[in-house]
Amino acid sequence: MISFEEIKFPQGPLRLVGLKEVLEISKPRIVVLLVITAVTSMYAASKLIGPQLNYLSLLHLIIAGSLSSAGSSALNHYYDRDIDPLMKRTSKRPIPSGRMSARNVLLYGLAVSAISVIYAWFTLNALSTFFIALGIFFYVIIYTAWLKRTNSSNIVIGGFAGSCAAMAGWSAATGSMDILGALVGILVFAWTPSHFWCLAMKIRDDYAEAHVPMLPVLIGMQKTSKYILANTAILLPYSLALVAFGLGYVYLVIAAASGGLMLLYHYKLTKNPTSDFAWKAYKVTAPYLTIIFVGIALDAAFHFPVIVK
């Protein structure tokens, strides 16, 4: 691996960037989460709707999805280069710490994002490619460049970017988008506010310092905790209602258990709206998306439909 160093050339110093910096601007945790969402959606759609899963297409989805997430994350790093130094959590990112130039991050983000869409176009179907491109657009333009700094609903609307990953996976399997596929995608949208507002409560002071209008900055910790509880109170019955559209008992048990645990912790958060307990609630909320989508895949593999009369 090339280490971060300076090499002298006649034209001046040239910085060589290592794998660590590239991974950091690509936000690998988000890449993994979105790929899991897309892959499990594709698997479930192939089992529940058909046709049979094409493993080569699954590989193409993993590659295109990883590239799209990495590229849009890099563009997020580039756009936020002015506020990242103001927040403790982000002050050591590659751009504010000087380990990567803003220009190189921009070029990487644009190139990888474009490659992801082109790759998807030639290896997946048009609808799946559309959702991959839409996810990039929502995260980079709608959330990062527009809503994040101007509106308290930033993460609520921006959460649709994650929904696009699930819809890309579903449509990669079926070539279309039905009601169940759309509802599965909206699960990500419905989960995102509870997840992110818990994190925002933990790092409220950072957002206040950078003048980012996250909910805890604008309305305080107590009211934000009530918004989180309200959102989870909507998420839980919504997730359970998906059995009426084709999911079965395996999913129902997993959705009830994971959603119920979230609801419990978010209720406790309203009684103790501190940054420390918000962090505990965040740790409960964070795995939910992986659990629920693995649950969807398991339900498709061992399908016992719920008969709704």
ZIZI-V948434 format. One record per pair of residues at least 12 apart in sequence whose C-alpha atoms are under 7 Angstrom apart, sorted by sequence separation. I is the first residue (numbers start at 0). J is the second residue. D is the distance in Angstrom with one decimal. If there is no record, write none. Layout:
# ZIZI-V948434
I:J:D / I:J:D
This chain:
# ZIZI-V948434
3:15:5.7 / 83:95:6.7 / 116:128:6.2 / 142:154:7.0 / 203:215:6.1 / 239:251:6.1 / 3:16:5.3 / 203:216:6.1 / 2:16:6.8 / 3:17:5.6 / 80:94:6.4 / 166:180:6.4 / 199:213:6.8 / 2:17:5.1 / 80:95:6.5 / 116:131:6.7 / 142:157:4.7 / 166:181:6.6 / 200:215:5.8 / 239:254:6.5 / 265:280:6.5 / 1:17:5.0 / 116:132:6.1 / 141:157:6.5 / 199:215:6.6 / 238:254:6.5 / 239:255:6.8 / 264:280:5.7 / 0:17:6.5 / 0:18:6.7 / 166:184:5.5 / 38:57:6.9 / 138:157:6.2 / 165:184:5.0 / 137:157:6.3 / 200:220:6.5 / 163:184:6.7 / 138:160:5.5 / 162:184:4.5 / 261:283:6.4 / 137:160:5.2 / 162:185:5.7 / 235:258:5.3 / 261:284:6.0 / 77:101:5.9 / 135:160:7.0 / 162:187:5.2 / 134:160:4.4 / 161:187:5.9 / 162:188:5.8 / 34:61:6.1 / 77:104:6.1 / 134:161:6.8 / 161:188:6.8 / 77:105:5.9 / 134:163:5.2 / 159:188:5.1 / 34:64:6.1 / 133:163:6.8 / 134:164:6.9 / 158:188:4.9 / 232:262:6.7 / 257:287:6.4 / 34:65:6.5 / 73:104:6.1 / 74:105:6.0 / 196:227:6.8 / 231:262:5.9 / 131:163:6.5 / 130:163:5.2 / 131:164:6.6 / 158:191:5.6 / 74:108:5.0 / 193:227:4.9 / 228:262:6.7 / 30:65:5.6 / 73:108:4.8 / 130:166:6.5 / 131:167:6.1 / 155:191:6.9 / 70:107:6.9 / 71:108:6.1 / 130:167:5.2 / 155:192:5.5 / 193:230:6.2 / 228:265:5.2 / 254:291:6.1 / 30:68:5.5 / 70:108:4.2 / 154:192:6.3 / 193:231:6.4 / 227:265:6.6 / 228:266:6.0 / 253:291:6.8 / 30:69:6.4 / 70:109:6.5 / 127:167:4.4 / 70:111:4.8 / 71:112:6.3 / 127:168:6.9 / 253:294:6.1 / 70:112:4.5 / 26:69:6.5 / 127:170:5.3 / 25:69:4.1 / 67:111:6.8 / 126:170:6.4 / 127:171:5.3 / 190:234:6.5 / 224:268:6.0 / 225:269:5.9 / 250:294:5.2 / 25:70:6.6 / 66:111:5.8 / 67:112:5.0 / 189:234:5.8 / 224:269:5.1 / 249:294:7.0 / 250:295:5.6 / 26:72:6.2 / 66:112:6.4 / 25:72:5.4 / 124:171:6.3 / 24:72:6.4 / 25:73:5.5 / 67:115:5.2 / 123:171:6.3 / 126:174:6.7 / 221:269:6.4 / 224:272:6.2 / 249:297:7.0 / 250:298:5.3 / 24:73:4.9 / 66:115:5.2 / 126:175:6.9 / 249:298:5.0 / 124:174:6.5 / 221:272:5.5 / 247:298:6.2 / 24:76:6.4 / 63:115:4.8 / 186:238:6.9 / 220:272:5.7 / 246:298:6.8 / 63:118:6.3 / 247:302:6.0 / 248:303:5.7 / 63:119:5.7 / 247:303:5.1 / 248:304:6.3 / 247:304:4.1 / 248:305:6.1 / 246:304:6.3 / 247:305:5.0 / 245:304:6.8 / 151:212:5.4 / 150:212:6.3 / 151:213:5.5 / 59:122:6.3 / 148:211:5.2 / 149:212:6.7 / 151:214:5.7 / 242:305:6.3 / 67:131:6.9 / 71:135:5.7 / 75:139:6.2 / 147:211:6.8 / 148:212:6.1 / 243:307:6.3 / 74:139:6.7 / 179:244:5.9 / 56:123:6.5 / 71:138:6.9 / 67:135:6.6 / 71:139:6.0 / 75:143:6.2 / 20:93:6.2 / 201:274:4.2 / 200:274:5.6 / 201:275:6.7 / 201:277:5.8 / 200:277:6.1 / 201:278:5.8 / 198:277:7.0 / 197:277:5.2 / 198:278:6.6 / 197:278:6.6 / 16:99:6.8 / 197:280:6.6 / 198:281:6.1 / 197:281:5.3 / 194:281:6.2 / 194:284:5.5 / 194:285:6.2 / 87:205:6.5 / 86:205:4.8 / 52:172:6.7 / 50:172:7.0 / 86:208:6.9 / 50:173:6.5 / 85:208:6.4 / 86:209:6.6 / 49:173:6.2 / 85:209:5.7 / 40:165:5.6 / 44:169:5.5 / 37:164:5.1 / 41:168:4.3 / 45:172:5.5 / 82:209:5.7 / 33:161:6.8 / 36:164:6.5 / 37:165:4.5 / 40:168:5.2 / 41:169:4.6 / 44:172:6.1 / 45:173:6.8 / 36:165:5.4 / 40:169:5.1 / 44:173:6.7 / 37:167:6.5 / 38:168:5.9 / 41:171:6.4 / 33:164:6.0 / 37:168:4.3 / 41:172:5.3 / 43:295:6.5 / 47:299:6.0 / 39:292:6.1 / 43:296:4.9 / 46:299:5.7 / 35:289:6.9 / 39:293:6.3 / 42:296:6.3 / 46:300:6.9 / 36:292:6.1 / 40:296:7.0 / 43:299:5.1 / 32:289:6.8 / 39:296:5.3
